[in-house]
Amino acid sequence: MYKAVTDMDEKGRMREMQERIDRNVSHIRHKVVVMSGKGGVGKTTVAVNIASGLAKKGLTVGIMDVDIHGPNVPKMLGIEGKGLTYNESGMIPIQVTGNLKAISMSFLLPDPESPVIWRGPMKIKLINQFLGDVQWGDLDYLVIDLPPGTGDETLSIAQQIKGAHALIVTTPQDVALLDSRKALNFARKLDMPILGVVENMSGMICPHCGKTIDLFKKGGGERAASEMGANFLGRLPIDPNIVISGDAGIPMVLRKEDSVSVKPLNGIVDRIQKKME
């Protein structure tokens, strides 16, 4: 009898949380879930630049960092070390610019070097709070940066946010492409619309001779997208300036200097907006 009551209470709490999530998410026009089959492909860099690029266009944007064990979004946006504030309605996201807001596990840690030693249920609970309790307000876009792979966090987001579009980030080499195909198939199995594929680290222009060096091959992401019937959103070259910008907390897409990566970044943002709108 006691167990039955406990199960009913738990179901009631889950139903209440889902209602809060649905109510909160209903104020967000477009949801873009940035994912990858493996780590190290530059997924967070792409997510941060997409969010910043959309905000640069005058759109209201939120970015949600769901990489709970490696929350790097605040570092790349120049808001590392910030702490969250609360009111009676829930958590208030950090204001990055006038129309860009962010939430991250990083804001809940005592310092950036503190590890997060959590199992799946704790991570899912935090994701639900980010979706249901953060005061996003009315947004044109919510960009969600996921950890690599298709584990608890990715599954939770896919199940909780109906109509979210999956954006797959990959690099051109075969091992990354294999995992990117898994991510595409994951999204399709969960009925997530596929926004497209971004090929990152696609060639490097030698600063001395001007020739392109295909360090990790080139064109693999485009070929994989074509073979799997997904849109190819563009490729980004290996550019040391992207690393410098990320470390400095200034997204590359906001820089005005003539860099090999600024134009393709803007092109990817334009294609995302065109497809989503």
C-alpha positions in Angstrom: 0.0 0.0 0.0 2.8 2.4 0.9 4.6 1.7 -2.3 1.4 2.3 -4.4 1.0 5.7 -2.8 4.6 6.5 -3.4 4.3 5.6 -7.0 1.2 7.8 -7.4 3.0 10.7 -5.8 6.0 10.2 -8.1 3.7 10.1 -11.2 2.0 13.2 -10.0 5.4 15.0 -9.6 6.4 13.9 -13.1 3.1 15.1 -14.6 3.5 18.4 -12.9 7.0 18.8 -14.2 6.0 17.9 -17.7 3.2 20.5 -17.6 5.7 23.2 -16.5 8.1 22.2 -19.3 5.3 22.3 -21.9 4.2 25.7 -20.7 7.7 27.1 -20.7 8.7 25.7 -24.0 5.5 26.9 -25.6 7.0 30.4 -25.5 9.9 29.3 -27.7 9.4 29.4 -31.5 12.3 27.3 -32.6 14.4 24.7 -30.8 17.8 23.6 -32.2 19.5 20.7 -30.6 23.3 20.6 -31.4 24.6 17.1 -31.1 27.4 14.9 -32.2 28.2 11.2 -32.3 31.6 11.6 -30.6 33.5 14.2 -28.6 36.1 16.6 -29.9 34.4 17.6 -33.1 33.8 21.3 -32.0 30.1 20.9 -31.2 30.1 23.6 -28.4 32.0 26.0 -30.7 29.3 25.5 -33.3 26.5 25.9 -30.8 27.9 29.1 -29.3 28.5 30.7 -32.7 25.0 29.7 -34.0 23.3 31.2 -30.9 25.5 34.4 -31.1 24.9 34.7 -34.9 21.2 34.5 -34.5 21.2 37.0 -31.7 23.3 39.3 -33.9 20.4 39.3 -36.4 18.2 40.9 -33.7 16.5 37.6 -32.7 15.8 36.7 -29.1 17.9 33.6 -28.3 18.6 31.3 -25.4 21.5 28.8 -25.2 21.2 25.9 -22.8 24.3 24.0 -21.9 23.4 20.4 -21.2 26.9 19.1 -21.3 26.7 18.6 -17.5 30.1 17.0 -17.0 32.0 19.5 -19.3 30.0 22.8 -19.4 32.1 25.0 -21.6 29.5 27.4 -23.0 30.0 30.1 -20.3 33.8 30.1 -21.0 33.2 30.6 -24.8 30.6 33.4 -24.1 32.8 35.3 -21.7 30.4 34.8 -18.7 32.4 32.2 -16.7 32.1 32.5 -13.0 28.6 34.0 -13.0 26.1 32.8 -10.4 22.4 32.2 -10.9 19.7 34.3 -9.2 16.2 33.1 -8.4 12.8 34.5 -7.7 9.4 32.9 -6.9 9.0 31.8 -10.5 12.3 29.9 -10.8 15.8 30.4 -12.1 16.9 33.6 -14.0 19.2 32.9 -16.9 22.4 34.8 -17.3 22.1 37.7 -19.8 25.0 37.6 -22.2 23.8 40.4 -24.5 20.6 42.3 -24.8 18.9 39.5 -26.6 21.0 36.4 -25.7 20.5 34.4 -22.5 22.4 31.4 -21.2 22.0 28.6 -18.6 24.6 26.1 -17.7 25.7 23.6 -15.0 28.8 25.8 -14.7 26.7 28.5 -13.0 25.8 26.1 -10.2 29.4 25.0 -9.4 31.5 26.5 -6.6 34.4 26.9 -9.1 35.2 26.0 -12.7 37.4 23.0 -11.7 34.8 21.2 -9.6 33.8 17.9 -11.2 30.2 16.8 -11.5 30.0 13.3 -10.2 26.4 12.4 -11.0 24.4 9.4 -12.3 21.7 9.6 -14.9 18.7 10.4 -12.7 20.4 13.5 -11.3 21.2 14.7 -14.8 17.7 14.2 -16.0 16.3 16.1 -13.0 18.6 19.1 -13.8 17.6 19.1 -17.5 14.0 19.1 -16.5 14.6 22.1 -14.2 16.5 23.9 -17.0 13.5 23.4 -19.3 10.7 23.9 -16.8 12.0 26.3 -14.2 14.3 28.7 -16.1 12.6 31.9 -17.0 13.4 32.0 -20.7 10.4 34.2 -21.6 9.5 34.6 -25.2 12.4 33.3 -27.4 12.8 33.1 -31.2 15.4 30.3 -30.7 16.6 28.0 -28.0 20.0 26.4 -28.9 20.7 23.3 -26.8 24.3 22.2 -26.6 24.4 18.4 -25.8 27.2 16.2 -24.6 28.6 13.8 -27.3 26.8 10.5 -27.9 23.3 9.3 -27.4 23.1 8.9 -23.7 20.8 10.1 -20.9 21.0 13.8 -21.6 20.4 13.4 -25.4 17.5 11.0 -24.8 15.9 13.3 -22.2 16.0 16.3 -24.4 14.6 14.4 -27.4 11.7 13.1 -25.3 10.9 16.3 -23.5 10.9 18.8 -26.3 8.6 17.9 -29.1 9.4 19.5 -32.5 13.1 20.2 -31.6 15.4 20.0 -34.7 18.6 18.1 -34.6 21.8 19.7 -35.9 24.7 17.2 -36.3 28.3 18.3 -36.0 31.0 16.1 -37.4 34.6 16.2 -38.7 35.5 14.7 -42.1 37.4 11.6 -41.0 35.7 8.2 -41.1 35.6 7.5 -37.4 33.7 10.8 -36.8 31.4 10.1 -39.8 30.4 6.7 -38.4 29.4 8.2 -35.2 27.5 11.1 -36.9 25.5 8.5 -38.8 24.5 7.0 -35.4 23.4 10.5 -34.2 21.3 10.9 -37.4 19.7 7.5 -36.9 19.1 8.3 -33.2 17.2 11.5 -34.1 15.1 9.7 -36.7 14.2 6.9 -34.3 12.9 9.5 -31.9 11.0 11.4 -34.6 13.3 14.5 -34.3 13.3 16.6 -37.5 16.8 16.8 -38.9 18.0 20.4 -39.4 21.2 19.4 -41.1 24.9 18.5 -40.8 27.8 20.8 -40.2 31.3 19.6 -41.2 33.8 21.1 -38.8 37.7 21.2 -39.1 37.3 20.8 -42.9 40.8 21.6 -44.2 43.2 24.3 -43.1 44.6 27.1 -45.2 48.4 27.3 -44.8 49.3 30.8 -43.5 52.6 30.7 -45.5 51.7 29.3 -48.9 47.9 29.8 -49.0 47.2 26.2 -50.0 44.6 24.1 -48.3 45.9 21.2 -46.1 43.3 18.5 -45.5 44.4 17.5 -42.0 41.3 15.5 -41.3 40.2 14.9 -44.9 37.5 17.1 -46.5 34.0 16.6 -47.8 33.1 13.6 -45.6 30.3 15.4 -43.7 28.7 16.6 -46.9 28.9 13.1 -48.4 27.4 11.5 -45.3 24.5 14.1 -45.3 23.8 13.3 -48.9 23.8 9.6 -48.4 21.5 9.8 -45.4 19.1 12.3 -47.0 20.0 15.2 -44.7 20.7 18.9 -45.5 24.3 19.9 -45.6 24.5 23.3 -43.8 28.2 24.1 -44.5 31.8 23.4 -43.6 34.1 25.2 -41.3 37.9 25.2 -41.8 40.5 24.7 -39.1 41.1 28.3 -38.0 43.4 29.2 -35.1 41.3 32.4 -34.6 38.3 30.3 -33.6 40.4 28.8 -30.7 41.6 32.3 -29.7 38.1 33.7 -29.8 36.7 30.8 -27.8 39.3 31.2 -25.1 38.7 34.9 -25.0 35.0 34.5 -24.6 34.2 36.3 -27.9 32.3 34.0 -30.5 34.0 34.1 -33.8 30.8 35.0 -35.6 30.9 38.4 -33.9 34.3 39.3 -35.1 34.5 41.7 -38.0 38.1 40.9 -39.1 38.6 39.1 -42.3 39.0 35.5 -41.2 38.5 32.3 -43.2 35.8 31.1 -40.7 33.6 34.2 -40.3 32.0 34.0 -43.7 31.1 30.3 -43.6 29.8 30.7 -40.0 27.5 33.5 -41.2 26.4 31.3 -44.1 25.5 28.4 -41.7 23.5 30.8 -39.5 21.7 32.1 -42.6 20.8 28.6 -43.7 19.5 27.6 -40.3 17.3 30.7 -40.1 16.0 30.1 -43.6 15.1 26.5 -43.0 13.6 27.1 -39.5 11.6 30.1 -40.6 
